[in-house]
Amino acid sequence: MEWISPVQNRRLGVTGLQVSCLGLGLAALGRPGYINLGHAHDLHLNYDPAAMETHAHEVLDAAWAAGIRYFDVARSYGKGEAFLASWLRRRKIDPNAVTVGSKWGYTYTAGWRVDAEKHEIKDHTLPVLLRQLAETRSILSDYLNIYHIHSATIESGVLDDSAVLDELARLKDTGVAVGLSVTGVRQPDIILKSLTLQRGGVRLFDVVQATWNLLERSAGPALMEAHAAGMGVIIKESLANGRLTARNSDPAFVEKSRLLYESAAAHGCSDDALALAAVLSQPWANVVLSGAAAVEQLRANLEAMRITVDDLPNVGESPQEYWHTRSQMAWN
């Protein structure tokens, strides 16, 4: 298959874990509804759980064939953990041959509906950690390598909760790396704060997962500092939930679409490959997640492995504008 490009493996910070520079996130594969543009089309409007599991396995097979060895899920990704676990076991993949990260802190509440009033509820308290960790372990078992706080923010106060931090330290003592994913305008603040938290004289957090893309670059300096300190860095939402692809038909985005198209044409690639390559070019990024919800999307994303992007197109937004726009995106 000529479309497959070699995906390099590298060490994830000081964790010792081996990861592929391109990973696969299952946010769009594990549940009927998600905020990616065109998500309903990717699933062909077929939300039967068995059909969705088969579809997810097809994408996972393509990712594995391409050399992808990092997979990212969460308790709130519907059946994402279960789909990944069933694939790992049916393919008889050695736990030592793959790195899996999951997340706790959101509870899935959509009831397998796209039109649910509330798709997930955020709660970063100790009882939720204990419940969701037990659930994750029962599903992923020996495949769990990293457990992240899901969307930690300054406002949630989770990094000030000693009971939660102590429990995460106990988890770390069992050999599971402890991480946090971050979100929102204050991403840099929460990243820098995570660098200061210790238990037993050792930094608690091993890995940080953050949003960085051509539209929202504000976390870059903090991620560089985290990387220099030995934290593993995983980048999510590289395509801005589809806003950096040809699917974005927003009239207000026309000029930015033109700049993206011109830059992609100059590199001989698609918009999405350009956007992913821009993140892969950042020296502090250990893993860049593809959120592909279909095999053809993954194939397009893999083209990023062939491209070097030094001159980033001038399409950046303020963090306030970016996160406001993201908050208005519809589940589909």
TORVO-223593 format. One line per 10 residues: their letters; for each residue x, y, z of C-alpha. Coordinates in steps of 0.5 Angstrom, whole numbers, plus 500, padded with zeros to 3 digits. Example, Ala and Ser with C-alpha at 12.3 -4.5 7.8 and 13.67 -1.06 7.14 Angstrom:
! residues 2
AS> 525 491 516 ~ 527 498 514
This chain:
! residues 332
MEWISPVQNR> 500 500 500 ~ 504 506 497 ~ 500 511 502 ~ 503 509 508 ~ 509 513 510 ~ 514 510 516 ~ 511 513 523 ~ 517 514 527 ~ 518 511 534 ~ 521 516 540
RLGVTGLQVS> 521 516 548 ~ 515 519 551 ~ 519 524 556 ~ 522 521 562 ~ 517 515 562 ~ 521 510 558 ~ 515 509 554 ~ 516 508 547 ~ 511 512 542 ~ 509 513 535
CLGLGLAALG> 510 520 533 ~ 503 520 530 ~ 498 517 535 ~ 490 515 534 ~ 485 518 538 ~ 478 515 539 ~ 474 521 541 ~ 470 521 534 ~ 470 513 534 ~ 467 511 540
RPGYINLGHA> 461 515 541 ~ 455 517 536 ~ 456 524 537 ~ 462 529 537 ~ 464 536 535 ~ 468 534 529 ~ 465 537 522 ~ 462 532 518 ~ 462 527 524 ~ 456 524 522
HDLHLNYDPA> 458 523 515 ~ 464 519 517 ~ 460 514 521 ~ 455 514 515 ~ 449 515 520 ~ 450 508 523 ~ 450 508 530 ~ 449 501 531 ~ 454 499 537 ~ 456 493 533
AMETHAHEVL> 457 497 527 ~ 461 502 530 ~ 466 497 533 ~ 467 494 527 ~ 468 501 524 ~ 473 503 529 ~ 477 496 528 ~ 478 498 521 ~ 481 505 523 ~ 485 501 528
DAAWAAGIRY> 487 496 523 ~ 490 501 518 ~ 493 505 524 ~ 497 499 526 ~ 499 497 519 ~ 502 505 518 ~ 506 504 524 ~ 502 508 529 ~ 503 505 536 ~ 500 510 541
FDVARSYGKG> 492 510 542 ~ 488 515 546 ~ 482 514 549 ~ 477 516 555 ~ 472 514 560 ~ 467 519 556 ~ 469 517 549 ~ 462 512 549 ~ 465 505 548 ~ 472 508 546
EAFLASWLRR> 475 504 551 ~ 471 498 550 ~ 472 498 542 ~ 480 499 543 ~ 480 493 548 ~ 476 488 544 ~ 481 490 538 ~ 487 489 542 ~ 485 482 544 ~ 482 480 538
RKIDPNAVTV> 489 482 534 ~ 493 479 540 ~ 497 485 541 ~ 502 484 546 ~ 501 490 551 ~ 509 491 551 ~ 508 493 543 ~ 503 498 544 ~ 502 505 549 ~ 495 506 551
GSKWGYTYTA> 493 513 554 ~ 486 514 557 ~ 483 519 561 ~ 478 520 567 ~ 474 526 569 ~ 468 526 565 ~ 462 522 565 ~ 459 520 558 ~ 451 522 559 ~ 449 522 552
GWRVDAEKHE> 445 515 552 ~ 448 513 545 ~ 444 519 542 ~ 447 524 538 ~ 441 529 540 ~ 443 529 547 ~ 442 535 551 ~ 448 533 555 ~ 453 529 552 ~ 458 529 558
IKDHTLPVLL> 459 531 565 ~ 465 534 568 ~ 467 532 575 ~ 474 532 578 ~ 473 529 585 ~ 476 523 588 ~ 470 519 588 ~ 470 520 580 ~ 477 518 580 ~ 476 512 584
RQLAETRSIL> 470 510 580 ~ 473 511 573 ~ 480 508 574 ~ 476 502 576 ~ 472 502 570 ~ 478 503 566 ~ 482 498 569 ~ 477 493 568 ~ 476 494 561 ~ 484 496 559
SDYLNIYHIH> 487 491 564 ~ 495 491 562 ~ 494 495 556 ~ 493 502 561 ~ 500 506 560 ~ 498 513 562 ~ 492 516 566 ~ 490 523 565 ~ 486 528 568 ~ 481 530 563
SATIESGVLD> 481 537 561 ~ 484 540 567 ~ 483 547 568 ~ 485 552 573 ~ 478 553 575 ~ 476 546 576 ~ 481 546 582 ~ 483 539 581 ~ 491 541 581 ~ 489 544 588
DSAVLDELAR> 486 537 591 ~ 491 534 595 ~ 486 527 596 ~ 486 527 588 ~ 493 528 587 ~ 495 523 593 ~ 491 518 589 ~ 494 519 583 ~ 501 518 586 ~ 499 512 589
LKDTGVAVGL> 497 510 581 ~ 504 512 579 ~ 507 507 584 ~ 504 502 581 ~ 507 503 574 ~ 502 507 570 ~ 504 514 568 ~ 500 520 570 ~ 498 525 566 ~ 493 531 565
SVTGVRQPDI> 490 534 558 ~ 489 541 558 ~ 484 546 555 ~ 481 553 554 ~ 484 560 554 ~ 489 558 560 ~ 492 552 558 ~ 499 555 559 ~ 498 557 566 ~ 495 549 568
ILKSLTLQRG> 501 546 564 ~ 506 551 568 ~ 503 549 575 ~ 503 542 573 ~ 511 542 573 ~ 511 544 580 ~ 507 539 583 ~ 511 533 587 ~ 509 527 591 ~ 515 524 595
GVRLFDVVQA> 520 529 592 ~ 518 527 585 ~ 514 531 580 ~ 507 528 580 ~ 506 529 572 ~ 509 525 567 ~ 505 527 561 ~ 501 533 558 ~ 496 533 553 ~ 494 540 550
TWNLLERSAG> 491 543 544 ~ 496 546 539 ~ 494 548 532 ~ 495 553 526 ~ 489 557 529 ~ 491 556 537 ~ 499 557 538 ~ 499 560 545 ~ 501 554 549 ~ 507 553 545
PALMEAHAAG> 512 556 550 ~ 509 552 556 ~ 510 546 552 ~ 517 547 550 ~ 518 548 558 ~ 515 542 560 ~ 518 538 554 ~ 525 541 557 ~ 523 539 564 ~ 522 531 561
MGVIIKESLA> 515 531 561 ~ 512 527 555 ~ 508 532 550 ~ 502 529 546 ~ 498 534 542 ~ 491 534 541 ~ 486 537 536 ~ 491 539 531 ~ 486 540 526 ~ 481 544 530
NGRLTARNSD> 476 539 530 ~ 475 540 522 ~ 476 547 522 ~ 483 546 519 ~ 480 542 513 ~ 476 543 507 ~ 470 541 511 ~ 470 548 514 ~ 465 552 510 ~ 464 558 515
PAFVEKSRLL> 464 564 510 ~ 468 568 516 ~ 474 563 515 ~ 474 564 507 ~ 481 568 507 ~ 484 563 512 ~ 482 557 508 ~ 485 561 502 ~ 492 562 506 ~ 491 554 508
YESAAAHGCS> 490 552 501 ~ 496 556 498 ~ 500 553 503 ~ 498 546 502 ~ 499 547 495 ~ 506 549 495 ~ 507 543 499 ~ 504 538 495 ~ 499 536 500 ~ 492 537 503
DDALALAAVL> 490 542 508 ~ 489 537 513 ~ 496 534 512 ~ 499 541 512 ~ 496 542 519 ~ 498 536 522 ~ 505 537 519 ~ 506 544 522 ~ 505 540 529 ~ 509 535 527
SQPWANVVLS> 515 540 526 ~ 515 543 533 ~ 521 540 537 ~ 517 539 543 ~ 511 535 540 ~ 513 527 542 ~ 506 525 539 ~ 501 528 535 ~ 494 525 535 ~ 490 524 529
GAAAVEQLRA> 483 524 530 ~ 481 520 524 ~ 474 517 524 ~ 475 513 517 ~ 480 510 514 ~ 481 515 508 ~ 482 520 513 ~ 487 517 516 ~ 490 515 510 ~ 490 523 508
NLEAMRITVD> 493 525 515 ~ 499 520 514 ~ 501 524 508 ~ 503 529 514 ~ 509 524 515 ~ 512 526 508 ~ 512 534 509 ~ 516 539 513 ~ 513 545 515 ~ 518 551 517
DLPNVGESPQ> 514 557 514 ~ 507 557 518 ~ 501 560 514 ~ 499 566 518 ~ 492 564 520 ~ 492 564 528 ~ 487 567 532 ~ 487 569 539 ~ 486 564 545 ~ 479 567 546
EYWHTRSQMA> 477 567 539 ~ 479 560 538 ~ 476 557 545 ~ 469 561 544 ~ 468 558 537 ~ 470 551 539 ~ 465 552 544 ~ 459 554 539 ~ 461 547 535 ~ 455 543 534
WN> 455 535 536 ~ 453 531 530
